[in-house]
Amino acid sequence: MAFKTWQIGLHIQQHEALAIAVIRGASGWSLATLVATAADERLHGRGYDS
């Protein structure tokens, strides 16, 4: 296979955002990348918070 396809997921909460990417190989699914970041405090008060 020339190109591998990643499956991605995005989970957004009030205080953080998580992104995960997995790829399916011969032995099953494996983690390709995981990113976690805290919500940016600069957005509060500008109509972006709930």
Beta strands, then each sheet from edge to edge (+ up, - down):
strand 1: 6-12
strand 2: 16-25
strand 3: 28-38
sheet 1: 1+ 2- 3+
end
